[in-house]
Structures are given as C-alpha cells and as structure tokens.
Amino acid sequence: MEERRLPPHLRRTQQQQPINREPEQPVQQAPVQQRQANGYQQPQHENHQQQYNTQQQYVGQQQHPQQQPYQPQQQFPPQQVEQQRKPTKIDVDQIPRPYIKSEESILYQQFSTAPAPLYHPPSVHQFYQTFDEGNCGPRYMRSSVYAIGNEPSILQQTEIPFGIVVQPLMEPSLFESDLPQVEFTNEPLRCQRCKAYVSPYFQFGQGGNIYVCNICKMKNQVPPDYYCVLGQGNQRGDKFQRDELNKGSYEIIAPTSYIKKEIKNNLILFCIELTQISVAKGLYSQVISSLQSILDTIPYPNKTDIAFITFDSKIQFYNIPKNLTGEPQIIVVSEIDEANVPLPPEKLFLNIETDRDKIDYMLEKLSKFGETITQQANQLVSVGTVLSNAVQLMQPRSGRILYFGCSAPRYGIGKLPQKPTDTKLFGTDQEKLFYQPNDQAYVKLGQTCLRNHISVDLFIANDENFELATVSPVSNITGGSIYFYPHYNQQINGTELHYALYRNLTRAYAYDLIMTVRTSPGIILFDYYTGSGKISVRDLELSSLNSDQSIAIMLKQEEKIMDPEAYIQYALLFTNQQGQRVIRVFNLQLQVVNKNSGNNAWHNIFKTGDVDCIATLLSRKNLPNIMVQSIKQIRQSLFESVVNILHAYRKYCSSNSPAGQLILPEAIKILPLYLQTLSKRDLLKYGNVRIDNRIFEIHLVLTQSMHFLNNFFYPKLFPIHDVSTQVVADKYYVGTMTDDEKTVLPHNVATTIDKIKSDGIYILDTSQFIYIYVGQNVNQSLLMNLFGVNSFAELNSIELFTKIDTDYSTKVQNIIESLQQIRGGTYVPVRVVRQNSPQASLVQSKLVEDEQQLEKSYADYLCELHGAIQNKGGV
C-alpha cells in the first residue's frame, strides 16, 4: 500500500483525531474485545415515537457540556421563534445543532461495521474508530438511509433522496487500518451474471463447491484454486484469513487481463504564467520556490515524470542542455489559434528520481527568469492555447496538468471579451446566463482531456473576473481541482498556496479510472454527481480522482424487494501512483423493512437516515441547475425538499402530534440547519455576488469530502480564552496532548454572535479558513501569551497566526493542528481577526445562525418550515 505522509505543518504531532458518536449518555470507551455486533447504536427508547410526541417544539436535542439538561415538556409555540433574541420567549440553545464535546476528542467510540438491525454509523463531525466487520466503513462510503421499504412506495413516501456518497481514496486515520489488499491466483472471484465481486455476503454451499451471489442470487461454481471446505454454519474455513470474505472494503491487485494498455510513469505538467503581473503578485516566485521544497516529498518519484512550460502572450518550452552549466534552449511558440508543440515529450519530461539534477537546474533557471521580467503593456494571456498545447504535449500518455495563472482568457483559443458585469441581471431569471460557459472551447478541451485520461487542476489568483464559469469545465469534466485566490496577496496567500500545492502533489491519486455500482434487484443506479453536475451513465470514467474528493451517486428503488436485506457494491478500477492497476470494492448491506410486519416501516427508515449524506445529495442535485434556473428557484427547491421530508415524517411517523409542534426526526434533525446555511454562502446568496466566487463554491460542494462539507455547511465556533481552566476527564486541560497523543479539543458553541463576548477569543473553523477572532476587551495577559503583543491595538499588524513559545499559544496551535488533521491533514489557513476591524464582517458572515441581510435567522427559518409543513396539510 502507499506510504502515508503528514504534511510539514502537521508533522510534529503524529496523530489523526478520531471522531465520536453523540449518544444521549456520556461516552464510555469500551475494550475492543467487548465490542458488540455493532459497536455503536442509537440510544434505544421503550417507545421511540413517544420521544417525539412531546410539547417541545424542537425535539431530539443533543446535550451540550455547558447547557442545562434538555426539558422536553417546555413548550415553544411557533410564533415565539420570531423573538429568538428575547430569552423570555425562547431559549435558542435548545434548537438542534451539531456539537463537539471535549470528552469525545479523547474518549472516542469504537464503531463496528458488522450488520445489525437499524444499522446507523456515527455522524461525520463525531469522533469514532472504525472496525471493518462486514460493511464498508462510513469514511469511505455513506448511504442516505440504511433501511429501505420492501415496496418502493415506502421509501418514496419518506421524500428522503436515496443514494450514496463515496470517497474512494480516503486516507485512513492513524488510528485505523489501511485498506487491505488482495491478490488472486488467477482472476478475481466474481458472479458470472452480474459481475459483482466477492464479498462477505457471498453464500457458499454444496461442500464449498458453489457460491450464491448476494446481488443477483445466481449460483456460481467455485474455481478449483479458490476451493475451501465448509465448517459450522456453512462458513468457509478460511473466512477470517481472506479479507474479501470478512471485510466490507478491500482492494484487489488487478490481473493482466484488466490492463488494456501499457502502464507508464505518471506525468505532471506545470504551466506557469510568467508575466509582469504574476511576478509582481508573487505568484510566480511562490510556485517555483514551493516546487523546489516539495520535490523531496512527492510519493513514488521513480514513477513520476514532470515538465515545465511558462507563458505570457506566447508559450515557452525549455530544452535542457547536456552540460548543466549552460543556458537552456528556450523555444517560443507565438501561434495562438492552434496547438503547436515544438518538442516531443521525451525531450521535456524529467523523472523526479533519476533526473533530479536536471529538475533542480531547471527550477533555478525559472526562478532567475522571474527576476528579470520587465513591464510590458497589454500583456494578454491565452488560457485555452496554453492548455491545448499542454494536452497535445502529454498525448498519448495520461497524467495531470497544473495551471497557475493570474490573467483572464482574453487572447487566442477560447478568448473572451472583457466586459463589465451587468448587475441589473442579478436576482432576475436572466442571472443564470452568468453561470453558463460563454465559449464551448473549454468544454471540448475537457472532453479531449477525458478521452486521453488527462486531468487539469487550476490555480487561479486574479483581481478581475477570471471567467471561471467558462474555464472551469476543463477541470470539472476531468476530475481536477480548482484553487481560487481572489485578490491574491503574497504575504497572506503565499503560505496558503504553498500548502495547497504540497497537498496536491503528495496526496493519493487514481488515474485512468472507471467506476460502477451494482445493486440488488429492485434498485437501480440513477445518476452520478461530479464537478460537472449530473452524469447519467452506467459506468463513470474520469481522468483522475484524489483522496480529498467524493462522488455522489443517486439510486432509485423501482420494484418490490422480497428479501430481508438489500445490497450495494461500489467498484473502482484505476491505476495507482505505483503504476499498479487495482480495484477497490466497497460493500454495504441495507435492511429491508416491511410495513405489514407490525413495525412502522417509515419510522425505521427515518431512524437510519444519514444527515451528512442527505444534505450532500440534495446540494449536489440542485446546485448544478444554476445554469438553467434562477437562484431563487434553487433555494426554493432545497426548501421544499426539507419541507417534504419533515411533512412525511409527521404524516407517517407522528400524525398524532399537536399541530403546534415542529417535529424533527432524531437522526436528521440538523438537516434544516445544513441546507439553510447554503443561502448564506456565496453559492446561493442573493445580491451582487462575484460570479467567480459563486462558481468556485459550487465546485467545492460538488467535489469535496463530507468532512470538508460538514464545516462548510455549519462552521464550528470554539471559545479558547478559557482553555487553561478547562479540565477534561479529571486529568487533561483543553489544548494539551493525552498520553496516547490525542489533542483535547474545546467544546463548540452555537455559531451565532450571541455566543461571542468582547472579552473572549474564539476559533471559527469554516473548512476553507480557520479564523482566530479576538474581542476588543480581551485581557492583556491573554494577548501577550497568545500573540506576544501588549495591547489589542498591536494586533493590527498581525494577520496570520504564528505560535510563540508559551503554554497558551502551544495549546491553541495543538487545537488548530487537530482540526486540520480531522480532514486528513489538509492545511487550512489560520487568520487573525480583530473585533470591529474591516475583516470582522467576514467572520460575522460565517455566523450562520444569525439573521443576515435578506436571510432569516436559523430560528426564524425553522418557524418558516413549520408554517410550510402546516400548509401542506394532509396530516
């Protein structure tokens, strides 16, 4: 398996924070040997329905360490939600929201994936350690529900979208095992009819000579080289010696029959803008210096070849001389209307391991070229021409193009005229024209890249409109990533760009990949959702996929299911960075509930709902419609989806509840919060939002992991001014390291201005950024021990947090590193913001529970939902 590395900014603390489920009783850490079939189950109640038939308007509230115990008999009529600021009317602390408890960051739940009735994994924001005992772990794959009805109408009536979200290359935490790798003597064991791969759910019989496919129920002959005698319960004697027979997720080393073409080294082509503006901004020098320092950490250097081209209004290729004391031959291509590569790939690409001296030479020369750049008037850049030449250079081999640019496409292939944004169109039906490609050149180029298994990553640092709506398809179609730095400032963004590039070059990748989903009869694969939006194919192909990306897959139940279980198998065939062709297989068993069994089938489906998966599916289903619908229509569609789900719960699970109550299903009670916050982000905010910002945020929601999206949906707010007085588990202070090298995190509070005090210091984690927000009345000793300054006014010169040699500053740094590690070690910029500073409004815009301009507060939004549910009637 591939070696796992922590980036330099996290290498001091060698741990990945596990995450824990939120039971209603304090978490207790159980020994591994005492784990049950499912190490975590939702708290069971003698009468689960009675739990919701209360006089409390908001139900299923999680208990928070510093809150009063939840009082289910307290009544908050809907009309009182509008008075959320008045404590005599409603206590907004009782509204459901995701909490992180300090105890959970060190006492985390051991979660077994063994199938169990009403199986339900921990939520994304919780702390847990996965033990694969049959089902694929939730870090790799989540289902929107883990129970479905025997009849299609049951699931349809819940209004919950049916689908899965998969993060196939997720890097396991340091507390969990790597994905096991399996190699068969001949061909992988598969069903001869539906082609499903062997799984723990294959049933063996007739003395071990046949196996029954759990997907299509066909009987297959066991090959002689796979035969094993059966023991008690018709279990193979080698069941627990073969990972494919007892693990829900595993990887197969593909046999030669799966290799259709010769596998060569991975290619990475760096296309770097060399203009006066890119040099002046610092972008050019930052890319070169970062590459010089990152080369030693790129995995499998012997399997990776790299090359460089620079560009302004022309494109420069570099032929390195045999004698490295001389100057490189610079071949300039001035043709802008078509691709014209002057040298073959073997002249330009260098192996990181064997040609390291040449690479160092070339980077040093490129650095000096940036120092001698001169001011040039009307310096136009042809983005399309550069990318077209890059694609032609890489053919017929596969690989990745990394494009670094500041200038919009105003020249050559795919050029776009510069024109001011017609702000009168915002808020009208014509606004959607802003988000449609103005030129199909980049769509066609993306399709060419896809056919040739080439992906494109865009690093964009510009001040004007870059036309991301037009250019981004070249990345989205191929499975690439987009990095966007509006108003790039070297002092602030340089470190951010460095670590983004570090992560880009060191994380796991799949190349030349194809994926598919196999399901039990009665369930069909409906659509995939990628950066390009909806793709309706049976087998999805992408040029590349990385460990930070996820794919949403919509399913549909069309027919009655007679068996008590249904199955989903996800399979991904790809070439890894070692040059191996491998197959990743993820298996999931769903319970089939029968409405005639005496239990409430609808209630059981709701009990197994996965709120992060549901929110992701609904977001990815609606956001791509921005090219054909208005912002208002998309927001309304999301709102109606929540209304329909909650109305269905009331109708089928809580019809006897008084009309004055808003009933929220326990498992998905924070779904309204997650989806309402999208309306407060640039991607769905009303008003004159910068078009590139909107396109970029939509790209993030369509491609990023659910760990990233969890804080994107609901930023977490942590008080840190009192960490030195908070003791957890009677032993550890918040921010310190435990004996087994876990960081004790502070508890989070509601993400609202009401929780921020002028004498406090807070961390706000939005996934894109971590902000340290400092109140204007903070004690001077805190400022000195955290920042090394004597007064609040001196913070004016500090924009980025740097740890100093004090106990308090070390604790805060530990917390920040732990928050970064939760998302796989991805670097998150840490910015310092003072109360009442110009940047303070940016932080306040992330306080998503508050009323913001045209947007309702969270409490008022719940009131609006309640009214819409009542208006649907029929309950």
KEMARMI-558511 format. One record per residue (C-alpha): residue in three letters; x, y, z. Coordinates in steps of 0.5 Angstrom, whole numbers, plus 2048, in hexadecimal, padded with zeros to 3 digits. Layout:
residues N
ALAXYZ;...
//
This chain:
residues 875
MET800800800;GLU8028077FF;GLU80680B805;ARG802810809;ARG80581680A;LEU80381C80E;PRO80582380B;PRO80A82780F;HIS80582B812;LEU803825816;ARG809821817;ARG80A82381E;THR80481F820;GLN80381881D;GLN7FC81781E;GLN7F581781B;GLN7F081981F;PRO7EA81481F;ILE7E3816820;ASN7DE814825;ARG7D6813824;GLU7D2817828;PRO7CE81382D;GLU7C9816832;GLN7CD813837;PRO7D4814839;VAL7D9811834;GLN7DD80B837;GLN7E3807834;ALA7E2800833;PRO7E77FB833;VAL7E87F882C;GLN7E67F182E;GLN7E07F3831;ARG7DD7F682A;GLN7D67F4828;ALA7D47F3821;ASN7D37FA820;GLY7D87FE825;TYR7D3804824;GLN7CC804824;GLN7C780A825;PRO7C480A82C;GLN7BE80682D;HIS7B8808830;GLU7B2804832;ASN7AD80882E;HIS7B180C829;GLN7AB80F826;GLN7AA81282D;GLN7B081582D;TYR7AE81A827;ASN7A781B82A;THR7A882082F;GLN7A6827830;GLN7AD82982E;GLN7AD82D827;TYR7B482A825;VAL7B6823827;GLY7BC81F827;GLN7C082482A;GLN7C782282C;GLN7CA823833;HIS7D0828833;PRO7D5828838;GLN7D382F83B;GLN7CC82F839;GLN7C682E83E;PRO7C382783D;TYR7BE827838;GLN7B782783A;PRO7B2824835;GLN7AC827839;GLN7AE82E838;GLN7A9831832;PHE7AC83682D;PRO7A6838828;PRO7A8839821;GLN7A6841821;GLN7AB841827;VAL7B183F823;GLU7B1846820;GLN7B3849827;GLN7B9845827;ARG7BD84B82A;LYS7B984B830;PRO7BA846835;THR7B3846838;LYS7B0844831;ILE7B583E82F;ASP7BC83B831;VAL7BF83A82A;ASP7C483682E;GLN7BF83082D;ILE7BF831826;PRO7C382B823;ARG7CA82C820;PRO7D0827820;TYR7D4828826;ILE7DB825827;LYS7DD82382E;SER7E3824831;GLU7E381D834;GLU7E181A82E;SER7E881C82B;ILE7EC81782F;LEU7E6812831;TYR7E481082A;GLN7DF80B828;GLN7E1804825;PHE7DD803820;SER7DC7FC81D;THR7D97FC815;ALA7D67F5817;PRO7CF7F5814;ALA7CA7F6819;PRO7C27F881A;LEU7C17FF818;TYR7C9800817;HIS7CB807817;PRO7D280A817;PRO7D581081B;SER7D4817818;VAL7D981A814;HIS7DB81F81A;GLN7DB81A81F;PHE7E2816822;TYR7E280F821;GLN7E780981F;THR7E4804819;PHE7E57FD81A;ASP7E37FA813;GLU7DF7F3814;GLY7DB7F380E;ASN7D87F980C;CYS7DC7FF809;GLY7DE80480E;PRO7DB80B80E;ARG7E180E80C;TYR7E180B805;MET7DA80B804;ARG7D480D807;SER7CC80C805;SER7C7811806;VAL7C380B809;TYR7C580480C;ALA7BE80180B;ILE7B9802806;GLY7B27FF805;ASN7B07F8802;GLU7AC7FC7FD;PRO7AE8027F9;SER7A98077FB;ILE7AB807803;LEU7B280A801;GLN7AF80F7FC;GLN7AA811801;THR7AF813806;GLU7B2818801;ILE7B9816803;PRO7BE8167FD;PHE7C080F7FC;GLY7C880F7FB;ILE7CF80E7FD;VAL7D58137FD;VAL7DB80F7FC;GLN7E28127FE;PRO7E680C7FB;LEU7ED80E7FC;MET7EC811803;GLU7F3810807;PRO7F180D80E;SER7F3810814;LEU7F980E818;PHE7F480A81D;GLU7F1806817;SER7F4800813;ASP7F680180C;LEU7F17FE806;PRO7F37F7806;GLN7F67F57FF;VAL7F47EE7FC;GLU7F77EA7F6;PHE7F47E47F3;THR7F87DF7F0;ASN7F47E07E9;GLU7EE7E47E8;PRO7EA7E87EE;LEU7E47E47F0;ARG7DE7E77ED;CYS7D77E57EC;GLN7D77E27E5;ARG7D07E67E3;CYS7D07ED7E7;LYS7D87ED7E7;ALA7D77EF7EF;TYR7DE7EE7F2;VAL7DF7E97F8;SER7DC7EC7FF;PRO7DB7EA806;TYR7D47E9804;PHE7D57E37FE;GLN7D27DD801;PHE7D67D6800;GLY7D27CF7FF;GLN7D37C87FD;GLY7D97C7801;GLY7DC7CD7FF;ASN7DB7CC7F7;ILE7D67D17F6;TYR7D57D97F8;VAL7CF7DD7F7;CYS7D07E47F5;ASN7CC7E97FA;ILE7CB7EE7F5;CYS7C77EA7F0;LYS7C67E37F3;MET7CA7DF7EE;LYS7CD7D87F0;ASN7D47D87ED;GLN7DA7D37ED;VAL7E07D47F2;PRO7E67D37EE;PRO7EB7CE7F0;ASP7F07D37F2;TYR7EB7D67F7;TYR7E87D07FA;CYS7E87CF801;VAL7E47CA806;LEU7DE7CD80A;GLY7DD7CD811;GLN7D87CE816;GLY7D27D2813;ASN7D57D180C;GLN7DA7D680D;ARG7E17D580A;GLY7E77D380E;ASP7EB7D980B;LYS7E57DE80C;PHE7EA7E2811;GLN7F07E180D;ARG7ED7E4807;ASP7EC7EC807;GLU7E77EC802;LEU7E37E7806;ASN7E27EB80C;LYS7E47F280A;GLY7DF7F7808;SER7E47FB804;TYR7EA7F8800;GLU7EF7F97FA;ILE7F17F47F5;ILE7F77F47F1;ALA7F47F37EA;PRO7F77ED7E6;THR7FA7EF7DF;SER7F37EE7DC;TYR7F17F47DF;ILE7F77F87DC;LYS7F57FB7D5;LYS7FB7FF7D3;GLU8027FF7D6;ILE8028037DC;LYS8088087DC;ASN80A80D7E1;ASN8058137E4;LEU8068197E0;ILE8058207E4;LEU8068267DF;PHE80782D7E3;CYS8048337DF;ILE80683A7E2;GLU8048417E0;LEU80B8457DF;THR80884C7DE;GLN8098527E2;ILE8038527E6;SER80484A7E8;VAL80B84C7EA;ALA8098537EE;LYS80484F7F2;GLY80984A7F4;LEU8058447F1;TYR80B8427EC;SER8108427F1;GLN80C83E7F6;VAL80A8397F1;ILE8128387F0;SER8148387F7;SER80F8337F9;LEU81082E7F4;GLN81882F7F6;SER81682D7FD;ILE8108287FC;LEU8148237F7;ASP81781F7FC;THR81081D7FF;ILE80D81B7F8;PRO80B8147F9;TYR80E80F7F4;PRO8138137F1;ASN81580E7ED;LYS80E80D7EA;THR80D8157E9;ASP8108197E3;ILE80F8207E3;ALA8108267DE;PHE80F82E7DE;ILE80C8337D9;THR80C83A7DA;PHE80783F7D6;ASP8058467D5;SER8028487CE;LYS8078437CC;ILE80983C7CE;GLN81083A7D0;PHE8128337D0;TYR8198317D3;ASN81E82C7D0;ILE82482B7D6;PRO82B82A7D3;LYS82F8247D5;ASN8348297D8;LEU83082C7DE;THR8358327DF;GLY8328357D8;GLU82B8387D7;PRO8258347D5;GLN8228357CE;ILE81C8397CE;ILE8178377C8;VAL81283C7C8;VAL80B83B7C5;SER8088417C2;GLU80283E7BF;ILE7FC83F7C3;ASP7F683C7BF;GLU7F88357BF;ALA7FD8307C3;ASN80482F7C0;VAL80882B7C5;PRO81082C7C2;LEU8138267C6;PRO81181F7C8;PRO80F81D7CF;GLU8158197D0;LYS8198207CF;LEU8158247D4;PHE81381F7DA;LEU81881D7DF;ASN8188177E4;ILE81881A7EB;GLU81D8157EE;THR8228147E8;ASP82281B7E5;ARG82181F7EC;ASP8288237EA;LYS8248257E3;ILE81E8277E7;ASP82282B7EC;TYR82682E7E7;MET81F8307E3;LEU81C8337E9;GLU8228377EB;LYS82183A7E4;LEU81A83B7E4;SER81B83F7EB;LYS8208447E7;PHE81B8457E1;GLY8168477E6;GLU81B84C7E9;THR81D84F7E2;ILE8168507E0;THR8148577DD;GLN80E85B7DD;GLN80A85A7D6;ALA80485E7D4;ASN7FD85A7D2;GLN8008537D4;LEU7FB84E7D2;VAL7FB8477D4;SER7F78417D0;VAL7F583C7D5;GLY7F28387D0;THR7F88387CC;VAL7FD8367D2;LEU7F88307D4;SER7F782E7CD;ASN7FF82E7CC;ALA7FF82A7D3;VAL7FB8257D1;GLN7FE8247CA;LEU8058237CD;MET80281E7D2;GLN7FF8197CD;PRO7FE8137CC;ARG8008137D4;SER7FC8147DA;GLY7FD8197DF;ARG7FC8207E2;ILE7FC8277E0;LEU7FD82C7E6;TYR7FC8337E3;PHE7FE8397E7;GLY7FB8407E5;CYS7F98477E6;SER7F68497E0;ALA7F08487DD;PRO7EF8457D6;ARG7EF84B7D1;TYR7F38487CC;GLY7F48427C7;ILE7F083C7C8;GLY7E983D7CC;LYS7EA8447CD;LEU7E58487D0;PRO7E48507CF;GLN7E58547D6;LYS7DE8577D7;PRO7DB8597DE;THR7D68557E2;ASP7CF8587E0;THR7CD8587E8;LYS7C68597E6;LEU7C58527E4;PHE7C68507EB;GLY7C084D7EE;THR7BD84C7E7;ASP7BB8467E3;GLN7C18487DF;GLU7C68487E4;LYS7C78407E2;LEU7CB8437DC;PHE7D18457E0;TYR7D283E7E2;GLN7D283B7DB;PRO7D883A7D7;ASN7D98407D2;ASP7DD83B7CE;GLN7DD8347CD;ALA7E48337CC;TYR7E68317D3;VAL7E082C7D3;LYS7E38297CC;LEU7EA8297CF;GLY7E88267D6;GLN7E58207D1;THR7EB8207CE;CYS7EF81F7D4;LEU7EA81A7D7;ARG7EB8167D1;ASN7F28167D2;HIS7F28157D9;ILE7F581C7DB;SER7F28207E1;VAL7F38277E2;ASP7F482B7E8;LEU7F38337E8;PHE7F78377ED;ILE7F483E7EC;ALA7F68447EF;ASN7F384A7EC;ASP7EF8517ED;GLU7EB8527E7;ASN7E584D7E5;PHE7E98467E3;GLU7E38437DF;LEU7E383D7E4;ALA7DC83B7E1;THR7DF83B7DA;VAL7E68387DC;SER7E48337E2;PRO7E182D7DE;VAL7E882C7DB;SER7EA82A7E3;ASN7E38277E5;ILE7E28227DF;THR7E981F7E0;GLY7E881E7E8;GLY7ED8247E9;SER7ED8297EF;ILE7EC8317EF;TYR7F08357F3;PHE7EE83C7F4;TYR7F18427F7;PRO7EE8497F5;HIS7F284F7F6;TYR7F884B7F8;ASN7FD84E7FD;GLN80384A7FD;GLN80484C805;ILE7FD849806;ASN7FC844801;GLY803841800;THR80383C805;GLU7FC83A803;LEU7FF8397FC;HIS8058357FE;TYR801830803;ALA7FB82F7FD;LEU80182D7F8;TYR8048297FE;ARG7FE8257FF;ASN7FC8257F7;LEU8038227F6;THR80381D7FC;ARG7FC81A7FD;ALA7FA8147FA;TYR7F78137F2;ALA7F380F7EE;TYR7F580F7E7;ASP7F180D7E0;LEU7EB80B7E5;ILE7E48087E4;MET7DF8067E9;THR7D98037E9;VAL7D38017EF;ARG7D07FA7EF;THR7C97F97F3;SER7C47F47F5;PRO7BE7F37F0;GLY7B97F97F1;ILE7BF7FE7F2;ILE7C28027EC;LEU7C88067EB;PHE7C480D7E9;ASP7CA8137E9;TYR7D18157EA;TYR7D281C7ED;THR7D981E7EC;GLY7DC8257EB;SER7D98257E4;GLY7D28247E8;LYS7CD81E7E6;ILE7D08197E1;SER7CB8137DF;VAL7D080D7DD;ARG7D08067E0;ASP7D88077E1;LEU7DB80D7E2;GLU7E280F7DF;LEU7E78147E2;SER7EE8167E0;SER7F08177E8;LEU7ED8177EF;ASN7F08197F5;SER7F08177FC;ASP7EC81D7FE;GLN7E681D7F9;SER7E08197FA;ILE7DB8167F5;ALA7D38177F6;ILE7CF8117F3;MET7C88117F2;LEU7C480B7F3;LYS7BD8097F2;GLN7B88037F4;GLU7B48017EF;GLU7B17FA7F1;LYS7AF7F77F7;ILE7B47F37FB;MET7B37EC7FE;ASP7B97EB802;PRO7BA7EE809;GLU7C17F1806;ALA7C37F5800;TYR7CA7F67FE;ILE7CE7FC7FB;GLN7D57FB7F8;TYR7D98007F5;ALA7DF7FE7F1;LEU7E58037EE;LEU7EA8007E9;PHE7F08057E9;THR7F88067E8;ASN7FB8087EF;GLN80180C7F0;GLN8068067F0;GLY8048047E9;GLN7FF7FE7EB;ARG7F87FD7E8;VAL7F47FC7EE;ILE7EC7FB7F0;ARG7E97FE7F6;VAL7E37FA7F9;PHE7DE7FD7FE;ASN7D87F9800;LEU7D27FB804;GLN7CC7F8807;LEU7C57FB808;GLN7C07F980C;VAL7B97F8808;VAL7B37FA80D;ASN7AC7F780C;LYS7A67FC80D;ASN7A27F680F;SER7A77F3814;GLY7A47F781A;ASN7A97FC81A;ASN7A9803817;ALA7AD802811;TRP7AD80980F;HIS7B080B816;ASN7B5805816;ILE7B880980F;PHE7B880F812;LYS7BC80D818;THR7C180A814;GLY7C2811810;ASP7C981480F;VAL7C881B80F;ASP7CF81D80C;CYS7CE818806;ILE7C781B805;ALA7C9822806;THR7CE821801;LEU7CA81D7FC;LEU7C58237FC;SER7CA8287FB;ARG7CD8247F5;LYS7C68237F2;ASN7C482A7F2;LEU7CB82F7F1;PRO7CC82D7EA;ASN7C682F7E8;ILE7C98367E9;MET7CA8377E1;VAL7C28367E0;GLN7BF8387E6;SER7BF83E7EA;ILE7C283F7F1;LYS7BB8407F4;GLN7B98397F0;ILE7BF8357F3;ARG7BE8387FA;GLN7B68367FA;SER7B882F7F7;LEU7BC82E7FD;PHE7B7831802;GLU7B182D7FF;SER7B6826800;VAL7B6828807;VAL7AF829808;ASN7AD823804;ILE7B281F809;LEU7AF82280F;HIS7A882180D;ALA7A981A80B;TYR7AC819812;ARG7A681C815;LYS7A1818811;TYR7A3811811;CYS7A7811818;SER7A481781C;SER79D81881A;ASN79A819821;SER79F81E823;PRO79B825824;ALA79B82A81E;GLY79F82F822;GLN7A582B822;LEU7AB82A81D;ILE7AD82381E;LEU7B582281B;PRO7B781A81A;GLU7BD81981F;ALA7C281681A;ILE7C181C815;LYS7BF82281A;ILE7C4826818;LEU7C2826810;PRO7BF82C810;LEU7C5830813;TYR7C982D80E;LEU7C582F808;GLN7C383680A;THR7CA83880B;LEU7CC837804;SER7C783D803;LYS7CC841807;ARG7D283F803;ASP7D48427FC;LEU7D283C7F8;LEU7CB83E7FA;LYS7CB8447FD;TYR7C684A7FA;GLY7C98507F7;ASN7CF8527F3;VAL7D484C7F5;ARG7DA84C7F1;ILE7D98477EC;ASP7E08437EC;ASN7DE8427F4;ARG7D883F7F3;ILE7DA83A7ED;PHE7E08387F2;GLU7DC8377F8;ILE7D78337F4;HIS7DD82F7F1;LEU7DF82E7F9;VAL7D982B7FB;LEU7D88267F4;THR7DF8237F5;GLN7E28247FD;SER7E181F802;MET7DC81E807;HIS7E182080D;PHE7E2827809;LEU7DB828807;ASN7D982780F;ASN7DC82D811;PHE7DA83180A;PHE7D382F80C;TYR7D4831813;PRO7DA835815;LYS7DC83381C;LEU7DE838822;PHE7E2836827;PRO7E483B82D;ILE7EB83B82F;HIS7EC840834;ASP7EB83C83A;VAL7EF835838;SER7F483683D;THR7EE835842;GLN7EA82F83F;VAL7EC828841;VAL7E982283E;ALA7E981B840;ASP7EB81E847;LYS7F281E844;TYR7F482283E;TYR7F382983C;VAL7F082B836;GLY7F582C830;THR7FA827834;MET7FC820831;THR7FA81A834;ASP7FE814836;ASP7FD81182F;GLU7FE81782B;LYS7F781A82A;THR7F582182B;VAL7F0823830;LEU7EB82882C;PRO7E782D82F;HIS7DF82C82E;ASN7DC831829;VAL7D683582A;ALA7D1838825;THR7D383B81F;THR7D0842821;ILE7D2849823;ASP7CE84882A;LYS7D484382C;ILE7D984882A;LYS7DC84C830;SER7E085282F;ASP7E5850835;GLY7E6849831;ILE7EA84582C;TYR7E7840827;ILE7E983C822;LEU7E483B81C;ASP7E5835817;THR7E2836810;SER7E683180D;GLN7E8836808;PHE7EB83A80D;ILE7ED83A815;TYR7EC841818;ILE7EE84381F;TYR7E9848821;VAL7EB84D826;GLY7E785182A;GLN7E985882C;ASN7E8858833;VAL7ED851834;ASN7F185183A;GLN7F8854838;SER7FC84D83B;LEU7F8849836;LEU7FA84D830;MET80184D833;ASN801845834;LEU7FE84482D;PHE801849828;GLY80684D82C;VAL80385382C;ASN802858832;SER7FB85B82F;PHE7F585A82B;ALA7F7860826;GLU7FE85C825;LEU7FA856821;ASN7F985B81C;SER800859819;ILE7FE851819;GLU7FA84E814;LEU7FD846814;PHE7FD84281B;THR80484081D;LYS80683C823;ILE80A83F828;ASP80E83C82E;THR80883C833;ASP804837836;TYR7FD83A834;SER80083B82D;THR80283482C;LYS7FB83282F;VAL7F8836829;GLN7FD833824;ASN7FB82C826;ILE7F482D825;ILE7F583081E;GLU7F982A81C;SER7F482581F;LEU7EE82981B;GLN7F3828815;GLN7F4821816;ILE7ED81F816;ARG7EC82180F;GLY7F281C80D;GLY7F882180F;THR7F6827809;TYR7F982D80B;VAL7F383380D;PRO7F683A80D;VAL7F583D814;ARG7F4844814;VAL7F384981A;VAL7ED84E81A;ARG7EC85381F;GLN7E5856821;ASN7E385C81D;SER7E885B818;PRO7E785B811;GLN7E8854811;ALA7E3853817;SER7DD853812;LEU7E084D80E;VAL7E0849814;GLN7D984B816;SER7D684980F;LYS7D8842811;LEU7D4842818;VAL7CF83E814;GLU7C983E819;ASP7C8846819;GLU7C484A815;GLN7C884D80F;GLN7C585280B;LEU7C084E807;GLU7C184880A;LYS7BD845810;SER7C0843817;TYR7C083C818;ALA7BA83C81D;ASP7B6840818;TYR7B883B813;LEU7B5835817;CYS7AF83A818;GLU7AE83A811;LEU7AF833810;HIS7AA832815;GLY7A5836811;ALA7A683380A;ILE7A582C80D;GLN79E82E810;ASN79C83180A;LYS79D82A806;GLY79882780B;GLY79682080A;VAL79981E811;
//
